[in-house]
Amino acid sequence: MSIFIIDQKGQSYQSVIEEGEPVEKELCKVLSIKKHKGESIILSGSGKEAYHIKELDKQRVLVLPIDPEQFDEMILNSKRYKDIEEELKSILNSSGELVTIVNSQGVVERVSSNCKKIMGIEMKDFVGKSIFELEGAGIVSLSSTKKVLETLKEVNLTQYTKGNKRLYVQGIPIFNQNGSLEKILNISKDVTEESILREKLKKAEKEVELLVNEVNKRYEDKKLIIKSLKIEKVYYLLNRVAKTDATVLFLGETGVGKGVFARHLHEISDRKKQPFIHINCSVLPEHLIESELFGYVKGSFTGANVQGKKGLIEAADKGTLFLDEIGELPLQTQAKLLQVLQEKSFMPIGRTVPVKVDVRIIAATNQNLESMVEKGTFRSDLFYRLNVVPVSIPPLREREEDIPFLLQHFLTVFNKKYKRSCNFSTDTIDRFTNYEWPGNVRELENIIERLVITSAKSKIEREDLPEQMNEKHQSQRHPNDIGGTLKEKMERFEKEILVEAAKNCDNLSEISQQLKVDVSTVSRKMKKYDVNLQ
């Protein structure tokens, strides 16, 4: 039989098959079996020899020896190998998850095409590397392959990658017929977004818990909201000061809640079970302020109580005396108050023997006391005695984080008081948060009470808010927008200013301070325009 062989250049060669030497029986047996299975390339039993076989007829098979060095190249270039390779790549890349195949030595042999996206490195820098090397370089935080090699069991763990991904990894050991570990298949699911959402949920739950706790925490009259960083600093400062009897001076605009913080300071001090006497110095008539503060004995002056009267300072003995609007005290009264601070004693009107008191004094003002000292309207020695621990309360516009919590608090209070079940729309809450609040917390409280009382429905919408919250203040309109003479226009604006001030202030003194005019002027103008305090 002749065989023709054609090389790549088209040159043909002819050879004649002649009878050769006998072949070992074992090899014949293997060749026969492989032939019937349809295989064309086989290895000898020792694995050192390779043959290409071709059936010539039913009785004869053509066997061509193959150079072992060329065997791997023939396998890699074979159609069957390429088909299997493509199928494997498709499987690796179709799941959407990161798939890696690692050998029994911990070396990565294959990885899916999303390696760069999830692991943060290129495939070429991942394949061929030992998992121990990758873990040491920080490519992965915890190796599932390493765990499988240690336990020879399937493992499940959470892994963090260099690409800032959080993965849920399943490591599966693959054993050969002898029961030895052959490969490790790792399937990694990217749960980064899920983790972020879970963290956001935890944060939201914490915020809700904080809100519930803060809503439930109350004092007798007001609630202390601690949300913004500025108020948190005030809170921690008061906690430190509360352990002492140091005099505290609260500073801040009208309506910021100085009285609430003064009450809080008393409630967390060792004097909390003793009296808390709150005195608004601006509402005490000047001719009666000394008798109210220091008291008097019977027969001290015409019209006095025949039994005499204990003063408010003495009533605060062992407790706390809160002097609100301290800047309104007359100079003569300031001198007597200084004696209380220095000597812990005072002289009631008509008495010749001083009365000893153990009282902590807290003061508050919305005025610049240092400026008043320079003008001579406030005693410098009293100022320095009061200013031991100054505490500035920021206006509401500088701590908008507190507003939603204050909203919820006052809404709960007034819903209960007026037997309503009102709530705010998201748009309404946004408007509350973005409003300037010239009257601070007091204005906020008043508006919420008004809305709860007047709202026809439970859901309070933005259009239900007062006009000044939805539009520019009336007094900011151009004079030409309103008819009338110059005098009439000025009177209209003057009345609007007084009406707005009356909404946000408790007394004439506060209005005079806000508008920078005398109390007598405020009183006269309010009578003229028939404006009343609200």
C-alpha positions in Angstrom: 0.0 0.0 0.0 1.3 3.4 -0.9 0.9 6.6 1.2 1.1 10.1 -0.3 2.3 13.0 2.0 1.9 16.6 0.8 3.8 19.3 2.6 2.8 23.0 3.0 4.7 23.9 -0.3 2.7 21.4 -2.3 5.5 19.0 -2.7 4.3 15.4 -2.7 6.1 12.3 -1.3 5.2 8.7 -1.8 6.0 5.9 0.5 5.2 2.2 0.6 4.0 0.4 3.7 6.0 -2.6 4.4 5.6 -5.2 7.1 7.3 -4.1 10.2 8.4 -5.5 13.6 5.7 -6.9 15.9 4.1 -4.4 18.3 3.7 -5.0 22.0 0.4 -6.6 22.9 -0.5 -4.0 25.5 -0.1 -1.2 23.0 -2.2 -3.0 20.4 -4.9 -3.5 23.0 -4.9 0.3 23.8 -4.8 1.3 20.1 -7.7 -1.0 19.4 -9.8 0.4 22.3 -9.0 4.0 21.4 -9.8 3.4 17.8 -13.3 2.1 18.6 -13.9 5.2 20.7 -13.2 7.4 17.7 -10.1 9.1 19.1 -7.3 10.0 16.7 -4.6 11.0 19.2 -3.6 8.8 22.0 -0.9 8.4 24.7 0.9 5.2 25.5 0.4 3.8 29.0 3.6 5.4 30.2 2.5 8.8 28.9 5.8 9.3 27.2 4.8 8.4 23.7 2.0 9.8 21.5 0.5 8.4 18.3 -1.9 9.6 15.7 -4.1 6.8 14.4 -6.2 6.5 11.2 -8.3 3.5 10.3 -7.4 2.3 6.8 -9.9 -0.6 6.7 -11.6 -3.0 9.0 -8.4 -5.0 9.5 -5.8 -2.3 9.5 -5.0 1.0 11.3 -2.4 3.6 10.3 -0.3 4.6 13.3 2.0 7.6 13.1 4.3 8.4 16.0 4.1 12.0 17.2 7.0 14.0 18.7 6.0 14.5 22.4 7.3 18.1 22.3 4.7 18.9 19.6 1.8 17.1 21.4 0.7 20.1 23.6 0.7 22.4 20.6 -1.4 19.9 18.6 -3.9 19.8 21.5 -4.1 23.5 21.8 -4.6 23.9 18.1 -7.2 21.2 17.8 -10.8 22.1 16.9 -12.2 20.1 19.9 -10.0 22.0 22.4 -10.9 25.3 20.9 -14.6 24.5 21.1 -14.3 23.4 24.7 -12.3 26.6 25.5 -15.0 28.8 24.0 -17.7 27.0 25.8 -15.8 27.4 29.1 -15.3 31.2 28.5 -19.0 31.6 27.7 -19.9 29.9 31.0 -17.4 32.0 33.0 -18.6 35.3 31.5 -22.3 34.7 31.3 -23.2 34.6 35.0 -22.5 38.2 35.7 -20.6 37.1 38.8 -16.8 36.9 39.3 -15.7 33.3 38.6 -12.1 32.1 39.3 -10.6 28.6 38.9 -7.5 27.9 41.1 -5.3 24.8 41.1 -4.4 22.8 44.1 -1.3 24.9 44.7 -3.4 28.1 45.0 -2.5 29.5 41.6 -5.2 31.3 39.6 -5.7 29.5 36.3 -8.8 31.2 35.0 -10.9 34.3 35.8 -14.0 35.8 34.2 -13.8 38.9 32.1 -15.3 41.2 34.8 -12.0 40.9 36.8 -11.0 44.5 36.3 -14.4 45.8 37.3 -14.7 43.8 40.5 -11.1 43.1 41.6 -9.6 46.3 40.5 -6.8 44.8 38.4 -6.4 43.4 34.9 -6.9 39.7 34.1 -3.3 39.4 33.0 -2.2 40.6 36.5 -4.5 38.1 38.2 -4.1 34.9 36.2 -1.0 33.0 37.1 -0.6 34.6 40.5 -0.7 32.7 43.7 -3.7 33.5 45.9 -1.2 34.0 48.8 0.6 36.6 46.8 -2.7 38.4 45.9 -3.8 38.4 49.5 -0.5 39.8 50.7 -0.6 42.6 48.1 -4.1 43.6 49.3 -5.9 42.6 46.1 -8.3 40.6 48.3 -8.8 40.9 52.1 -9.7 37.3 52.8 -9.0 34.4 50.5 -11.7 31.7 50.0 -9.2 29.6 48.2 -6.9 29.7 51.2 -9.8 28.5 53.4 -10.7 25.7 51.0 -7.0 24.5 51.0 -7.0 24.5 54.8 -10.3 22.7 55.3 -10.9 20.9 52.0 -14.5 21.9 52.4 -16.9 24.4 50.7 -16.6 27.8 52.3 -18.7 31.0 52.3 -17.3 34.3 53.3 -17.3 38.1 52.8 -14.4 39.6 50.9 -13.2 43.2 50.2 -11.2 43.9 47.1 -8.7 46.5 45.9 -11.5 47.9 43.7 -13.5 48.9 46.9 -16.0 46.1 46.3 -17.6 43.9 48.9 -18.1 40.4 47.7 -20.0 37.3 49.0 -17.7 34.4 47.9 -18.5 30.7 47.7 -15.4 28.5 47.4 -16.0 25.0 46.1 -13.4 22.2 46.1 -13.2 19.9 43.1 -11.6 16.5 43.6 -10.3 14.0 41.1 -11.0 10.2 40.9 -8.4 9.5 43.5 -10.1 11.8 46.0 -7.3 14.4 45.8 -8.0 18.1 45.5 -7.7 19.1 41.8 -9.2 22.6 41.4 -11.0 25.2 43.5 -14.0 27.0 41.9 -14.7 30.5 43.4 -18.0 32.2 42.6 -18.1 35.8 43.9 -21.3 38.0 44.1 -20.8 41.8 44.2 -22.9 42.9 47.2 -21.4 46.4 47.4 -24.6 48.3 46.6 -26.6 46.0 48.8 -24.2 46.8 51.7 -24.4 50.5 51.0 -28.2 50.3 51.2 -28.0 48.3 54.3 -25.8 50.9 55.9 -28.1 53.7 54.9 -31.0 51.7 56.4 -29.1 51.3 59.7 -28.4 55.0 59.7 -32.0 55.9 59.0 -33.1 53.5 61.8 -30.6 55.2 64.1 -32.0 58.6 63.2 -35.6 57.4 63.8 -34.5 56.0 67.2 -32.8 59.3 68.1 -35.9 61.2 67.0 -38.2 58.9 69.1 -35.8 59.2 72.1 -35.7 63.0 71.8 -39.4 63.3 71.4 -39.9 61.2 74.6 -37.4 63.2 76.7 -39.1 66.2 78.2 -38.8 68.7 81.0 -41.6 70.3 82.8 -42.3 73.1 80.3 -40.0 72.8 77.3 -38.0 70.3 75.4 -34.3 70.5 74.7 -33.5 69.5 71.1 -29.9 68.4 70.6 -29.2 67.7 66.9 -26.9 70.4 65.4 -23.3 70.5 66.2 -23.6 74.0 67.7 -26.3 73.0 70.2 -24.4 69.8 71.0 -21.4 71.9 72.0 -23.6 73.9 74.3 -25.1 70.7 75.7 -21.7 69.3 76.6 -20.5 72.6 78.1 -23.6 72.7 80.3 -23.0 69.2 81.5 -19.6 70.2 82.7 -20.7 73.4 84.3 -23.7 71.8 86.0 -21.3 70.0 88.5 -20.3 73.4 89.9 -22.1 76.5 91.3 -20.4 78.8 88.8 -22.5 81.7 87.5 -23.6 81.2 83.9 -24.6 84.0 81.5 -26.7 82.9 78.5 -26.3 85.2 75.4 -28.4 85.2 72.3 -31.2 86.8 70.3 -34.8 87.0 71.5 -36.6 83.6 71.2 -33.6 81.3 70.8 -34.5 79.4 74.0 -32.2 80.8 76.6 -34.8 80.0 79.3 -35.0 76.3 78.1 -31.2 75.9 78.5 -31.3 77.6 81.9 -34.0 75.2 83.0 -31.9 72.3 81.6 -28.8 73.5 83.5 -30.9 73.4 86.8 -32.4 70.0 86.0 -28.9 68.3 85.6 -27.3 70.1 88.6 -27.3 68.9 92.3 -29.9 71.6 93.0 -32.5 69.9 90.7 -34.8 69.0 93.6 -34.8 72.6 94.9 -36.7 75.7 93.6 -36.0 77.1 90.1 -37.2 80.7 90.2 -37.5 82.4 86.8 -37.6 86.2 86.9 -38.0 88.3 83.7 -36.4 91.6 84.7 -38.0 93.4 81.7 -41.6 92.9 83.0 -41.0 94.1 86.6 -42.0 97.7 87.1 -38.9 99.8 88.1 -40.5 101.1 91.3 -41.4 97.5 92.4 -38.4 95.6 91.2 -36.4 95.8 94.5 -39.3 94.8 96.7 -40.0 91.8 94.4 -36.4 90.6 94.3 -35.3 91.3 97.9 -38.6 91.4 99.8 -39.6 93.7 102.7 -40.6 93.7 106.3 -44.0 94.9 107.4 -44.5 98.7 107.5 -41.6 99.3 105.2 -43.5 101.6 102.9 -47.0 102.8 102.1 -49.1 100.1 100.4 -46.8 97.3 101.5 -48.3 94.0 102.8 -48.9 94.3 106.5 -47.2 90.9 107.0 -44.2 91.8 104.9 -43.1 89.8 101.9 -40.3 87.3 101.2 -38.4 88.2 98.1 -37.8 86.0 95.0 -34.1 85.7 95.8 -34.9 84.2 99.2 -37.6 82.0 97.6 -34.8 80.5 95.5 -32.7 79.6 98.6 -30.9 76.2 98.0 -32.0 76.3 94.4 -31.4 78.3 91.2 -32.4 82.0 90.5 -32.7 82.7 86.7 -32.6 86.4 85.9 -33.8 86.7 82.3 -33.1 90.0 80.4 -30.6 91.0 83.1 -29.7 94.1 81.0 -33.0 95.7 82.1 -32.1 95.9 85.8 -31.8 99.5 87.1 -28.3 100.5 88.2 -29.4 100.7 91.9 -30.7 97.2 91.8 -27.6 96.0 90.1 -25.6 97.1 93.1 -27.7 95.0 95.5 -27.5 92.0 93.2 -23.7 92.3 93.2 -23.8 91.9 96.9 -25.8 88.6 96.5 -23.2 87.3 94.1 -20.2 88.4 96.3 -21.4 87.7 99.8 -24.4 85.4 99.4 -26.5 87.8 101.4 -28.8 90.7 100.9 -30.8 93.3 102.8 -34.6 93.2 102.5 -36.3 96.6 102.4 -36.8 97.9 105.9 -34.5 95.4 107.6 -31.2 96.1 109.3 -29.9 92.5 109.4 -28.8 90.8 106.2 -30.4 87.6 105.1 -28.0 84.7 104.1 -28.9 82.7 101.0 -27.4 79.7 99.2 -28.5 80.3 95.6 -27.0 79.7 92.2 -27.5 82.6 89.8 -28.0 82.2 86.1 -28.6 85.2 83.9 -29.6 85.8 80.3 -29.7 88.7 77.9 -30.1 89.5 74.2 -28.2 92.8 74.7 -24.5 93.6 74.4 -23.6 94.0 78.0 -20.0 95.0 77.2 -21.3 97.9 75.2 -23.7 98.8 78.0 -20.7 98.9 80.4 -18.9 101.3 78.1 -22.0 103.5 78.0 -22.4 103.4 81.8 -25.8 101.7 81.8 -24.5 98.4 83.3 -22.1 98.0 86.1 -18.7 96.6 85.1 -18.2 94.7 88.4 -21.6 93.0 88.0 -20.8 92.1 84.4 -17.6 90.4 85.4 -19.3 88.5 88.2 -22.0 87.3 85.8 -19.7 86.5 82.9 -17.9 83.6 84.6 -19.2 81.1 82.1 -20.7 82.8 79.0 -22.8 80.5 76.9 -23.9 81.7 73.4 -27.1 80.2 72.0 -27.0 80.4 68.2 -30.1 81.7 66.3 -32.3 79.1 64.7 -31.2 80.1 61.2 -27.7 78.9 62.1 -28.9 75.4 63.3 -31.4 74.3 60.7 -30.7 70.6 61.6 -32.8 71.2 64.7 -35.8 72.5 62.9 -37.4 69.1 61.8 -37.1 67.9 65.4 -38.5 71.1 66.9 -41.4 70.8 64.4 -42.2 67.3 65.5 -42.0 68.2 69.2 -44.3 71.3 69.0 -46.6 69.4 66.6 -46.9 66.6 69.2 -47.5 69.1 72.0 -50.2 71.1 70.3 -51.9 68.1 68.7 -52.3 66.7 72.2 -53.4 70.1 73.6 -56.1 70.8 71.0 -57.0 67.1 70.4 -55.8 67.2 66.7 -53.8 64.8 64.5 -52.1 67.3 62.2 -48.9 66.5 60.2 -46.8 68.4 57.7 -46.2 67.7 54.0 -42.6 67.3 52.8 -42.8 70.7 51.0 -44.0 72.4 54.2 -41.1 70.9 56.2 -38.7 72.1 53.5 -40.1 75.6 53.8 -39.8 75.6 57.6 -36.2 74.5 57.3 -35.3 77.2 54.7 -37.1 80.1 56.4 -34.9 82.7 58.2 -36.8 82.6 61.5 -36.2 86.2 62.7 -38.2 85.3 65.9 -36.3 82.1 66.4 -37.8 79.1 68.3 -40.5 81.3 69.8 -41.8 82.3 66.4 -41.6 78.6 65.2 -43.6 77.5 68.2 -46.3 80.2 67.7 -46.7 79.4 64.0 -47.1 75.7 64.7 -49.7 76.4 67.4 -51.6 78.7 65.0 -51.5 76.1 62.2 -52.8 73.3 64.4 -55.6 75.5 65.6 -56.7 77.0 62.3 -55.9 74.2 59.8 -59.2 72.7 58.3 -57.5 69.4 57.4 -54.9 67.1 59.0 -52.3 67.5 56.3 -50.7 71.0 56.6 -49.5 72.1 53.1 -47.2 74.9 52.2 -50.1 77.2 51.1 -51.4 77.0 54.7 -48.3 78.7 56.0 -48.4 82.4 57.0 -47.8 84.9 54.2 -44.4 86.0 55.5 -43.1 82.4 55.1 -44.2 82.1 51.5 -43.5 85.6 50.3 -41.2 88.5 51.1 -42.2 90.5 54.1 -44.9 93.1 53.4 -42.6 95.9 54.5 -40.1 94.9 51.8 -42.5 95.9 49.0 -41.8 99.0 47.0 -43.7 102.1 48.2 -45.2 102.6 44.7 -47.0 99.2 45.1 -49.3 100.9 47.6 -51.4 103.9 46.9 -51.7 107.0 49.1 -49.6 109.9 50.3 -46.1 109.5 51.7 -47.4 109.8 55.2 -50.1 107.1 54.6 -47.5 104.7 53.1 -45.1 105.3 56.0 -47.9 104.7 58.6 -48.9 101.4 56.8 -45.4 100.1 57.0 -45.0 101.3 60.6 -48.0 99.3 61.6 -46.9 96.2 59.7 -43.5 96.3 61.5 -45.2 96.6 64.9 -47.7 93.8 64.1 -44.8 91.5 63.2 -42.8 92.5 66.2 -45.8 91.9 68.5 -46.1 88.3 67.2 -42.5 87.4 68.1 -42.0 89.3 71.4 -43.5 88.8 74.8 -43.5 92.4 76.0 -42.9 96.0 75.1 -39.3 96.0 76.3 -38.4 93.2 73.8 -40.1 95.1 71.0 -38.1 98.3 71.9 -34.9 96.3 71.9 -35.7 94.7 68.5 -36.7 98.0 66.9 -34.1 100.1 68.7 -36.6 102.6 70.0 -37.7 103.6 73.5 -40.4 101.6 75.3 -42.6 104.8 75.5 -42.4 105.2 71.7 -43.5 101.5 71.2 -46.4 102.0 73.7 -47.6 105.1 71.9 -47.3 103.7 68.4 -49.1 100.5 69.4 -52.0 102.4 70.9 -52.1 104.6 67.7 -52.4 101.6 65.4 -54.4 99.4 67.8 -51.7 96.7 67.9 -51.8 94.2 70.8 -49.3 91.7 72.0 -50.1 88.2 71.0 
